[in-house]
Amino acid sequence: MSWSLATFNVNGVRARLPLLLDWLKQNQPEVVCLQETKVIDADFPAKAFAELGYQARFHGQKSFNGVAVLSRAEPAEVLTGLDDGDGQARVLTVKFDHAWVVNLYVPQGREVGHEAYAYKLAFLARVRAWLTERFKPSQPLAVVGDMNVALTDLDVFDPKRMAGKVSCTDQERAAIQALMDWGLIDTFRQHHPEDKQFTFWDYRLPQSFKRNLGWRIDLILASKPLAQACEDCLVDTAPRGLAKPSDHTPVMARFT
């Protein structure tokens, strides 16, 4: 059975709902992980997705954070958070017949030395420990989402300008690498090892999308059994060029 998995930081699911619904109609992935939904669970627009044939599982909070998983199939199991009492809505894990899918919204970190930066590194370490406790690399498993880290210099528009700044520090890259060392493969790099392709263009940089001043920080990481079944992983830049877009754009991988 062939299926597709997408990740998309929507930067407000209600604000981006028409754009997102159009994208779903055009691409029809089986599973979609959303980040930064920015809505409490009671106000999540599940009905709009149901009308397109998607079930919605969500873990939200008011005005910021929030993760959701849309799927054609009924999930076999749903896990919220990391079992450690952290009140931030950043992790939602869903089990399907073909794979576990872990949806992450990694903290941005603000700036090096800020308490938010320390929280980001601690969060990634907690995710690594949680993966070790709950799963095995031999299982079909995907860890996807907005990682808020450019893994290498190839993944940022100006490595010299960004060197040592948040999302490009050695410590953050090492924290993501630790996740991958557990047994995860970057599916985009698996198929496009040299492409300079971005997934995020900051609103604060003038004409950032038009000038392609971006970062590749939205990832679909897969365990070896799942990565071996990955036919391709592509970035769809079209939504970022639309009116009132998210600052991110979707990434989608296809599996057999």
DOPA-15192 format. One record per atom (N, C-alpha, C, CB): residue in three letters; x negated, y, z negated. Coordinates in steps of 0.1 Angstrom, whole numbers, padded with zeros to 4 digits, always signed. Atoms other than C-alpha are relative to their C-alpha. Glycine has a CB too. Layout:
# DOPA-15192
ALAXYZ...
This chain:
# DOPA-15192
MET-0008-0012+0000MET+0000+0000+0000MET-0009+0013+0000MET+0010+0000-0012SER+0007-0013-0001SER-0013+0034+0010SER+0007+0011-0008SER-0003+0004+0015TRP-0006-0011+0008TRP-0007+0064-0013TRP-0009+0012-0001TRP+0004-0006-0014SER+0008-0012+0001SER-0019+0099-0019SER+0002+0007-0014SER+0003+0010+0011LEU+0000-0007+0013LEU-0028+0119-0050LEU-0006+0014+0002LEU-0009-0008-0010ALA+0004-0014-0002ALA-0030+0156-0051ALA-0002+0007-0014ALA+0010+0008+0008THR+0001-0008+0012THR-0041+0182-0077THR+0001+0015+0005THR-0014-0003-0008PHE-0002-0014-0004PHE-0031+0219-0077PHE+0002+0008-0012PHE+0013+0001+0010ASN-0002-0010+0011ASN-0036+0246-0103ASN+0009+0011+0006ASN-0014+0006-0005VAL-0010-0009-0006VAL-0004+0266-0095VAL+0000+0014-0006VAL+0014-0006-0001ASN+0001-0013+0007ASN-0011+0295-0119ASN+0015+0005-0002ASN-0008+0010+0009GLY-0014-0004+0003GLY+0026+0296-0130GLY+0009-0008+0009GLY+0002+0015+0002VAL-0008+0009-0008VAL+0049+0268-0117VAL+0013+0007+0005VAL+0004-0012-0007ARG-0012-0007-0004ARG+0080+0291-0116ARG-0004+0011+0010ARG+0007+0006-0012ALA+0004-0010-0009ALA+0061+0319-0099ALA-0003-0005+0014ALA-0012+0008-0005ARG+0004+0006-0012ARG+0048+0295-0073ARG+0009-0010+0006ARG-0014-0006-0002LEU-0009+0011-0004LEU+0078+0273-0069LEU+0004-0001+0015LEU+0013+0001-0008PRO-0003+0001-0014PRO+0089+0282-0033PRO-0012-0005+0008PRO+0004+0013+0006LEU+0012+0004-0007LEU+0053+0278-0021LEU-0003-0015-0003LEU-0012+0008-0005LEU+0002+0014+0004LEU+0049+0245-0040LEU+0010-0009+0007LEU+0000-0001-0015LEU-0010+0008-0006LEU+0082+0231-0027LEU-0003-0002+0015LEU+0014+0005-0003ASP+0004+0001-0015ASP+0072+0239+0009ASP-0011-0009+0002ASP-0002+0014+0005TRP+0012+0008-0001TRP+0038+0223+0004TRP+0004-0015-0002TRP-0011+0004-0010LEU-0004+0014+0002LEU+0054+0191-0010LEU+0008-0006+0012LEU+0009-0001-0013LYS-0008+0004-0012LYS+0079+0189+0019LYS-0010-0003+0012LYS+0010+0011+0004GLN+0009+0002-0011GLN+0050+0192+0044GLN-0009-0012-0002GLN-0008+0013+0002ASN+0011+0010+0003ASN+0025+0168+0027ASN+0005-0013-0006ASN-0010+0006-0008GLN-0006+0012+0007GLN+0047+0144+0006GLN-0010-0010-0006GLN+0008-0007+0011PRO+0009+0009+0008PRO+0020+0130-0017PRO+0009-0008-0010PRO-0011+0008-0007GLU-0007+0008+0009GLU+0031+0102-0039GLU-0001+0005-0015GLU-0005-0015+0000VAL+0002-0005+0014VAL+0016+0117-0071VAL-0007+0014+0002VAL-0009-0010-0008VAL+0005-0013+0000VAL+0009+0154-0077VAL-0003+0005-0015VAL+0009+0010+0007CYS+0003-0005+0013CYS-0009+0168-0108CYS-0001+0015+0001CYS-0014-0006-0005LEU+0000-0014+0000LEU-0003+0204-0116LEU-0006+0005-0013LEU+0015+0006+0001GLN+0006-0006+0012GLN-0022+0227-0140GLN+0004+0014+0000GLN-0016-0001+0001GLU-0004-0014+0003GLU-0015+0261-0155GLU+0015+0002+0004GLU-0009+0010+0007THR-0015-0002-0003THR+0023+0256-0153THR+0006+0012-0007THR+0007-0013-0004LYS-0004-0012+0007LYS+0027+0283-0179LYS+0015+0001-0004LYS-0004+0012+0008VAL-0014+0001+0004VAL+0061+0272-0191VAL+0003-0010-0011VAL+0009-0003+0013ILE-0004+0009+0010ILE+0077+0256-0221ILE+0008-0012+0007ILE+0008+0006-0011ASP-0006+0012-0006ASP+0091+0221-0215ASP+0015+0002+0003ASP-0002-0012-0009ALA-0014-0002-0002ALA+0127+0233-0218ALA+0003+0008+0013ALA+0006+0007-0012ASP-0002-0009-0011ASP+0122+0257-0189ASP-0007-0006+0013ASP-0005+0014-0002PHE+0006+0005-0012PHE+0103+0234-0165PHE+0010-0003+0011PHE-0008-0013-0004PRO-0010+0001-0011PRO+0120+0234-0131PRO+0001-0014+0006PRO-0003+0010+0011ALA+0000+0014-0005ALA+0124+0196-0129ALA+0010-0003+0010ALA+0002-0009-0012LYS-0010+0002-0009LYS+0156+0198-0110LYS-0004+0003+0015LYS+0013+0008-0003ALA+0004-0004-0014ALA+0140+0215-0080ALA-0009-0011+0006ALA-0008+0013-0001PHE+0008+0011-0005PHE+0115+0187-0077PHE+0008-0013+0002PHE-0012-0003-0010ALA-0009+0012-0002ALA+0141+0160-0082ALA+0008+0000+0013ALA+0010-0001-0012GLU-0007-0001-0013GLU+0159+0173-0052GLU-0009-0004+0012GLU+0005+0015+0002LEU+0009+0005-0010LEU+0128+0164-0032LEU-0005-0014-0002LEU-0013+0009+0000GLY+0003+0014+0003GLY+0126+0130-0047GLY-0011-0003-0010GLY-0003-0007+0012TYR+0011+0001+0010TYR+0100+0137-0074TYR+0005-0001-0014TYR-0010+0011+0002GLN-0002+0000+0014GLN+0102+0127-0110GLN-0011+0009-0006GLN-0001-0014-0006ALA+0009-0009+0006ALA+0085+0152-0133ALA-0003-0004-0015ALA+0005+0015+0000ARG+0004+0001+0014ARG+0066+0146-0165ARG-0009+0012-0003ARG-0008-0014-0003PHE+0007-0013+0002PHE+0052+0177-0182PHE-0003+0002-0015PHE+0009+0012+0005HIS+0004-0003+0014HIS+0035+0190-0213HIS-0004+0015+0001HIS-0013-0009-0004GLY+0002-0014-0002GLY+0037+0228-0215GLY+0000+0008-0013GLY+0011+0005+0009GLN-0001-0010+0011GLN+0035+0259-0237GLN+0003+0013+0007GLN-0013+0000-0008LYS-0004-0013-0005LYS+0046+0295-0233LYS-0012+0008+0006LYS+0007+0008-0010SER+0009-0010-0006SER+0027+0318-0209SER-0014-0004+0005SER-0001+0011-0009PHE+0013+0004-0005PHE-0005+0298-0205PHE-0002-0015-0002PHE-0011+0007-0008ASN+0003+0015+0000ASN-0020+0263-0201ASN+0012-0007+0007ASN-0002-0005-0014GLY-0011+0008-0006GLY+0005+0235-0192GLY-0005-0009+0011GLY+0011+0009+0004VAL+0003+0009-0011VAL+0001+0204-0171VAL+0013-0008+0003VAL-0012-0010-0005ALA-0011+0008-0004ALA+0026+0183-0152ALA-0004-0010+0011ALA+0011+0009+0006VAL+0002+0010-0011VAL+0027+0152-0130VAL+0013-0003+0007VAL-0006-0014-0006LEU-0012+0003-0008LEU+0052+0148-0102LEU-0003-0013+0007LEU+0003+0011+0010SER+0003+0013-0006SER+0056+0113-0088SER+0013-0005+0007SER-0005-0010-0010ARG-0011+0006-0006ARG+0078+0094-0064ARG+0005-0012-0008ARG-0004-0005+0014ALA-0003+0012+0008ALA+0077+0063-0086ALA+0002+0003-0015ALA-0011-0011+0002GLU-0002-0001+0015GLU+0088+0059-0122GLU-0013-0004-0007GLU+0012-0009-0005PRO+0012+0004+0008PRO+0057+0060-0145PRO+0003-0012-0009PRO-0005+0012-0008ALA-0001+0011+0010ALA+0051+0029-0165ALA-0003+0004-0014ALA-0010-0011+0004GLU+0004-0005+0014GLU+0036+0049-0194GLU-0004+0014+0002GLU-0012-0009-0006VAL+0004-0014+0000VAL+0030+0085-0203VAL-0007+0003-0013VAL+0012+0010+0003LEU+0007-0004+0012LEU+0004+0098-0227LEU-0002+0015+0000LEU-0014-0007-0001THR+0002-0014+0001THR+0003+0134-0239THR-0011+0004-0009THR+0013+0007-0006GLY+0012-0005+0008GLY-0029+0151-0251GLY-0011-0011-0002GLY+0005+0004-0014LEU+0012+0009+0002LEU-0060+0133-0265LEU+0001-0007-0013LEU-0013+0008+0001ASP-0002+0007+0013ASP-0045+0118-0297ASP-0008+0007-0011ASP-0004-0014+0002ASP+0009-0005+0011ASP-0065+0143-0318ASP+0007+0013-0006ASP-0013+0004+0006GLY-0007-0011+0006GLY-0039+0169-0327GLY-0002+0014+0005GLY-0003+0000-0014ASP+0003-0013-0006ASP-0051+0197-0305ASP+0014+0005+0006ASP-0011-0001+0011GLY-0013-0005-0004GLY-0020+0219-0298GLY+0000+0006+0014GLY+0004+0010-0009GLN+0000-0005-0013GLN-0031+0231-0264GLN+0004-0010+0011GLN-0014+0006+0004ALA-0005+0008-0010ALA-0013+0217-0234ALA-0009-0001+0012ALA+0014+0005+0004ARG+0010+0001-0010ARG-0042+0205-0213ARG-0002-0014+0006ARG-0013+0005-0006VAL+0003+0013-0004VAL-0040+0168-0209VAL+0014-0008+0001VAL-0009-0008-0009LEU-0011+0009-0002LEU-0013+0145-0194LEU-0004-0012+0008LEU+0012+0008+0007THR+0004+0012-0006THR-0019+0109-0185THR+0012-0009+0003THR-0010-0008-0009VAL-0011+0008-0005VAL+0004+0087-0165VAL-0005-0013+0007VAL+0009+0009+0010LYS+0003+0013-0006LYS+0003+0051-0155LYS+0010-0004+0010LYS-0001-0011-0011PHE-0008+0005-0011PHE+0015+0038-0122PHE-0004-0015+0003PHE-0001+0009+0012ASP+0004+0014-0003ASP+0014+0003-0107ASP-0014-0001+0006ASP+0010-0006+0010HIS+0013+0001-0007HIS-0017+0012-0086HIS-0012+0006-0008HIS+0001+0007+0013ALA+0011-0006+0007ALA-0037+0033-0111ALA+0005+0008-0012ALA-0007+0010+0009TRP-0002-0010+0010TRP-0039+0054-0143TRP-0004+0014+0006TRP-0008-0003-0013VAL+0004-0014-0005VAL-0040+0092-0135VAL+0000+0009-0012VAL+0011+0005+0010VAL+0002-0009+0011VAL-0054+0116-0161VAL-0001+0014+0006VAL-0013-0003-0008ASN-0001-0013-0005ASN-0044+0152-0154ASN-0006+0010-0010ASN+0014+0004+0003LEU+0007-0009+0010LEU-0068+0178-0170LEU+0001+0015+0005LEU-0014-0004-0001TYR+0003-0014-0002TYR-0068+0215-0173TYR-0011+0004-0010TYR+0013+0009-0002VAL+0012-0003+0008VAL-0103+0223-0186VAL+0000+0014-0004VAL-0013-0005+0006PRO+0001-0015+0003PRO-0107+0256-0205PRO-0010+0007+0009PRO-0004+0001-0015GLN+0009-0008-0009GLN-0123+0284-0185GLN-0013+0004-0008GLN+0008+0012+0004GLY+0012-0002+0008GLY-0147+0293-0213GLY-0004+0015-0002GLY-0011-0007+0006ARG+0002-0015+0001ARG-0147+0332-0208ARG-0015+0003+0003ARG+0003+0005-0014GLU+0014-0003-0003GLU-0185+0337-0212GLU-0009-0008-0009GLU-0003+0015-0001VAL+0009+0008+0008VAL-0215+0319-0225VAL-0002+0007-0014VAL-0014-0001+0007GLY+0002-0006+0013GLY-0218+0324-0263GLY+0014+0003-0007GLY-0008+0012+0000HIS-0014-0002+0006HIS-0180+0330-0268HIS+0005-0012-0006HIS+0009+0006+0011GLU-0005+0012+0006GLU-0161+0307-0290GLU+0008-0008+0010GLU+0009+0004-0012ALA-0007+0007-0011ALA-0140+0298-0259ALA-0009-0009+0008ALA+0007+0009+0009TYR+0010+0008-0007TYR-0172+0285-0243TYR-0003-0012-0008TYR-0013+0008+0003ALA+0003+0011+0009ALA-0180+0263-0273ALA+0012-0010+0000ALA-0002+0005-0014TYR-0012+0009-0001TYR-0144+0250-0272TYR+0001-0008+0013TYR+0013+0009-0001LYS+0001+0007-0013LYS-0148+0241-0235LYS-0009-0012-0001LYS-0004+0010+0011LEU+0010+0011+0000LEU-0179+0220-0241LEU+0005-0011-0010LEU-0013+0005-0005ALA-0006+0010+0009ALA-0162+0204-0271ALA+0012-0008+0006ALA+0004+0007-0013PHE-0011+0006-0006PHE-0131+0197-0251PHE-0005-0011+0010PHE+0009+0010+0008LEU+0005+0010-0009LEU-0151+0179-0224LEU-0006-0012-0007LEU-0010+0007+0010ALA+0005+0011+0008ALA-0169+0159-0250ALA+0011-0009-0006ALA-0009+0005-0011ARG-0011+0007+0005ARG-0136+0149-0265ARG+0007-0009+0011ARG+0011+0009-0006VAL-0005+0008-0011VAL-0123+0138-0231VAL-0009-0012+0003VAL+0001+0009+0013ARG+0009+0011-0002ARG-0154+0117-0226ARG+0002-0011-0010ARG-0015+0005+0000ALA-0002+0010+0011ALA-0149+0100-0260ALA+0013-0007+0001ALA-0001+0007-0014TRP-0014+0006-0002TRP-0112+0094-0253TRP+0000-0010+0011TRP+0010+0011+0002LEU+0001+0009-0011LEU-0119+0078-0220LEU-0007-0013-0004LEU-0008+0006+0012THR+0007+0011+0004THR-0144+0055-0236THR+0008-0009-0009THR-0013+0004-0008GLU-0009+0008+0009GLU-0119+0045-0263GLU+0012-0007+0006GLU+0005+0010-0011ARG-0012+0005-0006ARG-0089+0040-0241ARG-0001-0008+0012ARG+0009+0012+0002PHE+0001+0006-0014PHE-0101+0028-0207PHE-0013-0007+0002PHE+0003+0011+0010LYS+0012+0006-0004LYS-0127+0008-0189LYS-0003+0005+0015LYS+0001-0016-0001PRO+0003-0004-0014PRO-0145+0019-0157PRO+0004-0010+0011PRO-0015+0003+0001SER-0005+0011-0010SER-0134-0014-0141SER+0014+0002+0004SER-0003-0013-0006GLN-0014-0003-0003GLN-0098-0001-0142GLN+0001+0010+0012GLN+0007+0004-0012PRO-0003-0011-0010PRO-0083+0018-0112PRO+0005+0012-0008PRO+0010-0005+0010LEU-0003-0012+0008LEU-0083+0053-0128LEU-0005+0012+0007LEU-0006-0002-0014ALA+0004-0013-0005ALA-0084+0089-0116ALA+0001+0010-0011ALA+0009+0004+0012VAL+0000-0011+0009VAL-0093+0119-0136VAL-0001+0012+0009VAL-0013+0000-0010VAL-0002-0011-0010VAL-0081+0150-0117VAL+0003+0013-0007VAL+0010-0004+0010GLY-0004-0012+0005GLY-0075+0186-0122GLY-0009+0012+0002GLY+0003-0001-0015ASP+0009-0012+0000ASP-0090+0221-0127ASP-0010-0002-0010ASP+0009+0013-0002MET+0011+0002+0009MET-0123+0213-0142MET-0007+0012-0005MET-0010-0010+0006ASN+0006-0012+0003ASN-0134+0249-0143ASN-0016+0000-0001ASN+0005+0005-0013VAL+0015+0002-0001VAL-0170+0238-0135VAL-0004-0002+0015VAL-0005-0011-0009ALA+0006+0002-0013ALA-0189+0241-0102ALA-0011-0010-0002ALA-0005+0013+0007LEU+0009+0011+0003LEU-0208+0208-0102LEU-0014+0003+0004LEU+0005-0013+0006THR+0014-0002-0005THR-0238+0219-0081THR+0000+0014+0007THR-0004-0011+0010ASP+0001-0013-0007ASP-0250+0250-0063ASP+0008+0000+0013ASP-0015+0004+0003LEU-0007+0002-0012LEU-0233+0237-0032LEU+0015+0004-0002LEU-0001-0014+0006ASP-0014-0002+0003ASP-0200+0243-0050ASP+0004+0014-0005ASP+0004-0010-0011VAL-0002-0014+0004VAL-0203+0280-0056VAL-0005+0009+0011VAL-0006+0004-0013PHE+0003-0009-0011PHE-0204+0309-0031PHE-0014+0006+0000PHE+0010+0010+0002ASP+0013-0006+0001ASP-0236+0325-0045ASP-0007-0005-0012ASP+0002+0016-0001PRO+0007+0007+0011PRO-0257+0302-0067PRO-0009+0009-0008PRO-0008-0012+0004LYS+0009-0009+0007LYS-0282+0329-0076LYS+0008+0010-0009LYS-0009+0008+0010ARG-0009-0009+0007ARG-0255+0354-0086ARG+0006-0006-0012ARG+0010+0006+0009MET-0007+0007+0010MET-0237+0328-0107MET-0008-0008-0010MET+0010-0009+0006ALA+0009+0008+0009ALA-0267+0311-0123ALA+0001+0005-0014ALA-0015+0001+0005GLY-0001-0003+0014GLY-0263+0309-0160GLY+0013+0006-0005GLY-0011+0009-0004LYS-0013-0005+0004LYS-0228+0322-0160LYS+0011-0011-0002LYS+0006+0011+0011VAL-0010+0010+0003VAL-0197+0304-0172VAL+0005-0006+0013VAL+0012+0006-0008SER-0004+0009-0011SER-0186+0276-0149SER-0011-0005+0008SER+0010+0007+0009CYS+0012+0004-0008CYS-0221+0272-0135CYS-0012-0003-0009CYS-0004+0011+0010THR+0011+0002+0009THR-0242+0266-0166THR-0004-0015-0001THR+0003+0005-0015ASP+0005+0013+0001ASP-0264+0236-0171ASP+0008-0009-0010ASP-0015+0000-0004GLN-0008+0008+0011GLN-0244+0226-0203GLN+0014-0004+0006GLN+0002+0009-0012GLU-0013+0004-0006GLU-0211+0226-0184GLU-0001-0011+0010GLU+0008+0013+0006ARG+0002+0010-0010ARG-0224+0207-0155ARG-0004-0013-0006ARG-0011+0005+0010ALA+0003+0012+0007ALA-0239+0182-0179ALA+0012-0007-0006ALA-0011+0002-0011ALA-0012+0005+0006ALA-0206+0178-0196ALA+0009-0007+0010ALA+0008+0011-0007ILE-0008+0006-0011ILE-0188+0170-0163ILE-0008-0013+0004ILE+0002+0009+0011GLN+0008+0012-0004GLN-0217+0147-0154GLN+0002-0011-0010GLN-0015+0004+0002ALA-0002+0011+0010ALA-0212+0128-0186ALA+0013-0007+0002ALA+0000+0006-0014LEU-0013+0007-0004LEU-0176+0121-0176LEU-0003-0009+0012LEU+0011+0011+0004MET+0003+0008-0012MET-0189+0109-0142MET-0009-0012-0003MET-0006+0008+0011ASP+0009+0011+0004ASP-0216+0088-0159ASP+0008-0011-0007ASP-0011+0005-0009TRP-0009+0011+0006TRP-0188+0069-0177TRP+0004-0009+0010TRP+0012+0007-0007GLY-0004+0009-0011GLY-0178+0056-0143GLY+0009+0006+0010GLY+0006-0012-0006LEU-0009-0007-0009LEU-0162+0082-0121LEU-0008+0006+0012LEU+0007+0011-0007ILE+0006-0004-0013ILE-0170+0092-0085ILE+0008+0012+0005ILE+0000-0011+0010ASP-0006-0011-0006ASP-0163+0126-0070ASP+0005-0003+0014ASP-0010+0013+0000THR-0004+0005-0012THR-0141+0116-0041THR-0002+0009+0012THR+0015-0004-0001PHE+0002-0010-0011PHE-0145+0148-0021PHE-0015-0002+0005PHE+0002+0014-0004ARG+0014+0001-0004ARG-0183+0145-0022ARG-0003-0014+0006ARG-0009+0002-0012GLN+0001+0013-0006GLN-0180+0108-0014GLN+0001+0000+0015GLN+0010-0010-0007HIS-0003-0001-0015HIS-0166+0117+0020HIS-0006+0012+0007HIS+0014+0000+0002HIS+0005-0013-0006HIS-0181+0152+0025HIS-0012+0004-0008HIS+0011+0011+0000PRO+0011-0003+0009PRO-0215+0152+0009PRO-0007+0013+0001PRO-0011-0011+0002GLU+0007-0013-0002GLU-0228+0184+0024GLU+0009+0012+0003GLU-0009-0002+0012ASP-0009-0011-0003ASP-0197+0205+0030ASP+0001+0010-0011ASP+0014-0006+0002LYS-0002-0011+0010LYS-0195+0239+0013LYS+0014+0004+0001LYS-0010+0012+0004GLN-0015-0002+0000GLN-0158+0238+0006GLN+0005+0004-0014GLN+0007-0013+0005PHE-0005-0005+0013PHE-0141+0258-0021PHE+0015-0003-0003PHE-0003+0015-0001THR-0014+0003+0004THR-0108+0253-0040THR+0006+0012-0008THR+0001-0013-0008PHE-0005-0012+0008PHE-0106+0286-0060PHE-0007+0012+0004PHE-0004-0003-0015TRP+0005-0013-0004TRP-0110+0322-0050TRP+0005+0010-0010TRP+0003+0004+0015ASP-0004-0008+0011ASP-0109+0347-0079ASP+0008+0012+0005ASP-0012+0005-0008TYR-0008-0012-0004TYR-0082+0374-0076TYR-0008+0013-0003TYR+0013+0001-0009ARG+0007-0012+0005ARG-0106+0398-0093ARG-0011+0005+0010ARG-0006-0002-0013LEU+0010-0003-0010LEU-0131+0397-0064LEU+0007+0005+0013LEU-0009-0012+0004PRO-0007-0006-0012PRO-0119+0420-0035PRO-0001-0009+0012PRO-0005+0014+0003GLN-0001+0008-0012GLN-0108+0399-0005GLN-0008-0013-0001GLN-0006+0008+0012SER+0009+0012+0003SER-0124+0368-0021SER+0004-0011+0010SER+0002-0004-0014PHE-0004+0011-0009PHE-0104+0344+0001PHE-0004+0003+0014PHE+0015-0003-0001LYS+0004-0003-0014LYS-0109+0362+0033LYS-0015+0000+0002LYS+0005+0015+0003ARG+0014+0000-0001ARG-0146+0365+0026ARG-0006-0013-0005ARG-0006+0011-0009ASN+0003+0014+0004ASN-0147+0329+0013ASN-0010+0001-0012ASN-0006-0008+0011LEU+0008-0001+0012LEU-0162+0339-0021LEU+0006-0009-0010LEU-0002+0015-0005GLY-0008+0009+0008GLY-0151+0308-0039GLY-0009-0010-0008GLY+0009-0008+0008TRP+0006+0011+0008TRP-0159+0279-0062TRP+0008-0013+0004TRP+0001+0003-0015ARG-0007+0013+0000ARG-0151+0242-0059ARG+0001-0006-0014ARG-0007-0011+0010ILE-0001+0003+0014ILE-0138+0235-0094ILE+0012-0010-0002ILE+0002+0012-0008ASP-0011+0009+0002ASP-0107+0213-0087ASP-0004-0013+0007ASP+0013+0006+0008LEU+0006+0013-0004LEU-0117+0177-0085LEU+0010-0012-0001LEU-0012-0003-0008ILE-0006+0013+0001ILE-0103+0142-0079ILE-0012-0010-0002ILE+0009-0004+0012LEU+0011+0009+0004LEU-0127+0119-0098LEU+0007-0014-0001LEU-0007+0004-0013ALA-0007+0014+0000ALA-0120+0081-0094ALA-0010-0010-0005ALA+0005-0004+0014SER+0008+0011+0004SER-0133+0050-0110SER-0004-0008+0012SER+0007-0010-0010LYS+0005+0007-0012LYS-0153+0027-0087LYS+0011-0008+0008LYS-0011-0009-0004PRO-0010+0007-0007PRO-0124+0004-0079PRO+0010+0009+0008PRO+0008-0009-0009LEU-0009-0010-0007LEU-0102+0034-0069LEU-0008+0007+0011LEU+0006+0010-0010ALA+0008-0007-0010ALA-0130+0052-0051ALA-0003-0008+0012ALA-0014+0005-0007GLN+0002+0009-0011GLN-0136+0022-0030GLN+0012-0001+0009GLN-0004-0014-0005ALA-0012+0000-0007ALA-0100+0024-0019ALA+0003+0014+0006ALA+0012-0005-0008CYS-0002-0013-0004CYS-0103+0061-0011CYS-0004+0002+0015CYS-0007+0011-0009GLU+0003-0002-0014GLU-0100+0069+0026GLU-0006+0013+0003GLU+0013-0002+0008ASP+0005-0014-0002ASP-0106+0106+0024ASP+0005+0009-0012ASP+0004+0006+0013CYS-0005-0010+0009CYS-0103+0136+0001CYS-0002+0014+0007CYS-0008-0001-0014LEU+0000-0013-0007LEU-0095+0170+0016LEU+0006+0011-0008LEU+0008-0002+0013VAL-0004-0013+0006VAL-0090+0206+0005VAL+0010+0007+0010VAL-0011+0009-0004ASP-0009-0007-0009ASP-0059+0223+0020ASP+0000+0015-0004ASP+0014-0006-0001THR+0002-0014+0003THR-0068+0260+0021THR+0012+0008+0004THR-0012+0005+0007ALA-0011-0008-0005ALA-0035+0271+0038ALA+0008+0007-0011ALA+0009-0009+0008PRO-0008-0007+0010PRO-0015+0278+0006PRO-0007+0012-0006PRO+0003-0009-0011ARG+0007-0011+0005ARG-0042+0302-0006ARG+0001+0013+0008ARG-0015-0003-0003GLY-0001-0012-0009GLY-0037+0324+0024GLY+0014+0005+0002GLY-0005-0004+0014LEU-0014-0005-0001LEU+0001+0328+0019LEU+0002+0012-0009LEU+0009-0012-0004ALA-0003-0011+0009ALA+0018+0357+0002ALA+0002-0005-0014ALA+0013+0007+0005LYS-0001+0003+0014LYS+0017+0356-0036LYS-0005-0014-0003LYS+0015+0002-0004PRO+0005+0014+0003PRO-0005+0325-0038PRO-0006-0001-0014PRO-0011-0003+0010SER+0009+0003+0012SER-0022+0308-0067SER-0014+0004+0004SER+0001-0015-0004ASP+0014-0002-0004ASP-0059+0316-0069ASP-0007-0013+0003ASP-0007+0007-0012HIS+0005+0014-0004HIS-0064+0278-0064HIS+0007-0005+0012HIS+0001-0010-0012THR-0007+0006-0011THR-0054+0256-0035THR-0001-0015-0002THR-0007+0004+0014PRO-0001+0014+0003PRO-0045+0219-0034PRO-0011-0008+0006PRO+0013-0006+0006VAL+0010+0010-0005VAL-0069+0190-0031VAL+0008-0013+0000VAL-0012-0001-0010MET-0008+0013-0001MET-0055+0156-0019MET-0009-0011+0005MET+0012+0002+0010ALA+0007+0013-0004ALA-0070+0121-0017ALA+0010-0010+0004ALA-0009-0005-0011ARG-0009+0011-0005ARG-0056+0092+0002ARG-0007-0014-0003ARG+0003+0001+0015PHE+0005+0013+0004PHE-0060+0056-0010PHE+0008-0011+0007PHE+0002-0002-0016THR-0007+0011-0005THR-0052+0022+0004THR+0002-0011-0010THR-0008-0006+0012
